[in-house]
Amino acid sequence: MKRMNHLGAALRAWRDRLEPATVGLVYHAPRRVVGLRRGELAMLAGVSAEYVAQLEQGRAKTPSAQVCSALARALQLNDEEQAHLLRLAGHTANPDRIPRLIPISVRRVADQLSASPLAVYDAAWQLLHWNPLFAATWGDPCRASVEDRNAMITQFERRNARVRQTAAERVWFEQSLVADLRTTTGRYPNDPDVASLIDRLNRTARFRELWASPTVAAHESAHKTAVHPEIGEIALDANILPTQDSDLRVVVLTARPGTDARSKLDLLATIGVQEMALRSD
């Protein structure tokens, strides 16, 4: 309980220091509170405001590593603060566990690539961080629970209605994802989160079929077409950038050559910013 009280105090302090404009929340009237409101932090992290209140008051159960990552992303914590948050939540550094800390160097690179949809995943394809253009292109990840923000779960269970793949693209993409996950099981054979993910995915026939194959390989690239409700089809290439030591997957989506995707992304970036401002009024 004492550890959770320390966690709550840290969350409150980090929330109080973060200006709404820093995270893209624009207000046209004076505010009576310093920093972010609980509801605003909850919206950015994709959790409920009641859960944030329970965490800050030391009444909640220990948050999962995925929730900690979502809070760290929303609060824009640096490397040391992210590590501190994970320790307070009882997730000490362990070579048997998949790393989820996003180094500030990776965040700096991500900030410089704001003109492209970008997301950061861990080695089990759990979504840890995304930029506004990624959310505008594929839909806001915060609409899904933290546990469901996983590329494997999206592909094999839920399917994003905005993703269009040919039959051949889908087969290759799924084979590549599963081969990459098998690589992860070799690196982190004792990680319970990986085991839980595989148990869940094994409920789907397609995953079971692919998991029976012994193929081991890194997932490196893919072709995707986003179908936006207002802009239409956007032909994209998904490029996976390697990160040193952190074992993260930085996915940058670029306009497919010979298409009008670049102009559509530029338009979508403008629309996305306008919609965020409207939601904040």
C-alpha angles and dihedrals in degrees: 000000000000090000090052090051089055089048091052093049091050092049092050092049093048091047093050094053097051116093115218092231089059090066095040099265109138123195128184098196132060116272125222095207132068117236123346125345117234090250092053092051089047091052093049093047096042097239132111123275089233090057091051089051091051091049093049092048094047093244100114130089117255107292117238122251088253092056090047090053091050091050092047091052093048093046092045093231121184124234096274093045092049090051090047091051091051091049092050088052091051097255102127120182109278126174088215092061128075110255115242102174111115108213117230088241090063090048091052091053090048091052090054091053096056091127089069130056105258136181136174120217132182123236091277091051095255108157110241105164139008137174127236093259091055089054092046091051102044102019130268110302089208088076088072125065116261091251092052094053092098126119092220093052092046092051099044103030116021110017117208108249089214093061118089119188132170115237090257093048091050093050093049093044094051093045090050094048093050093047089051092050089052088055088054093052088056092053096042106027093156099047107120092202091060091048091050091049092052092047090053095046091048088071088075119077095217093055092046089053093052094040089059088066115090093218114139119188143132118258106237113164146348143184116243136173118208116208107206117193093228106025101036127215120005115189110215141177116216112216122189114212117205120234124206117243096340097081092217127149111227107194117197118184115208132186111269110245115256095026136097091244095114094059090045092052090050090052092045091052090057094046092047093054092048092050092050090052092049092051090053096053 
